Amino acid sequence: MNVIRSEEQTAFVISPEVVKFVNDALIVNTTITSFKNCRFAFNEGSEFVEFDAKGKSRRFTETPAWFISPNDFARGQWLNNHQLANFGTKEFINAFIAKFPNVKERREHCNLLFDLQLDSATPGSAQPAPVRKAGNRNRITTKPKIADLGSPEIFTQFYARLGEAVKNNRFPTLQTLTGHDDLAKVPNTLKGSVRTWFKAITGELPPNNKRVEAGNAALFCAPIREQLKQIDALGPERYYQALSQAINQAGEQYIADFTFSFPQQSHY
């Protein structure tokens, strides 16, 4: 936020935490006044988002004129940001090692500064690796686990999209429920939370392409419509509070195995 408040033209490398913060903020609102006049490049310069003078955002994939490649950035603004621009060679090496004691992080910064192409380097001999059969050799499950963003606002948006789809007898797919056609650009935390919330309400996972191709959306939506009526009667806010608490208590459970029943009021 100190960088954003500055009137100077500044450029900085942002951490994965900041990337997640910006993307999660855009899910809630596409206009963010705190980000006015800011520009962000994600995924090594394959995605971009700009905020205008009023904080209104615009996403695009074409490379803008303001984008600086990671290597060019590292050799210029990066040195200034890390206060390493005015060191002699020996002093620079000592200061660099001291600033990045973590070897993995140090290697990443060296890769940027000196274009070492570590990502494309092949360690060891150049002999081809043995052909392996495809499949889950380690038998590690890929089933998604329950998740909850802990955001009543995002749940409200999900709930409204679900209600609108069911009202119009449209399949509530994951794209519909997240509000994004391209699921590759949706944070995993949001996708996991939406799947978990949908499973809690309907007892099923969001319909996949095969189920959509099978047709008959009205039949799929009919029971969900009744479940939403019950939640509306109880109050979506109260429902989410109880659901969020149940997800937190369930721990590392798989979404497919997760069930939730809203606690009814006692009548004495």
Secondary structure by P-SEA (a helix, b strand, c coil): ccccccccbbbbbbcaaaaaaaaaaaaacccccccccbbbbccccccbbbbccccbbbbbcccccccccaaaaaacaaaaaaccccccaaaaaaaaaaacccaaaaaaaaaaaccccccccccccccccccccccccccccccccccccccaaaaaaaaaaaaaaaaacccccccccccccccccccaaaaaaaaaaaaaacccccccaaaaaaccccccaaaaaaaaaaaaaacaaaaaaaaaaaaaaacccccccbbbbccccccc
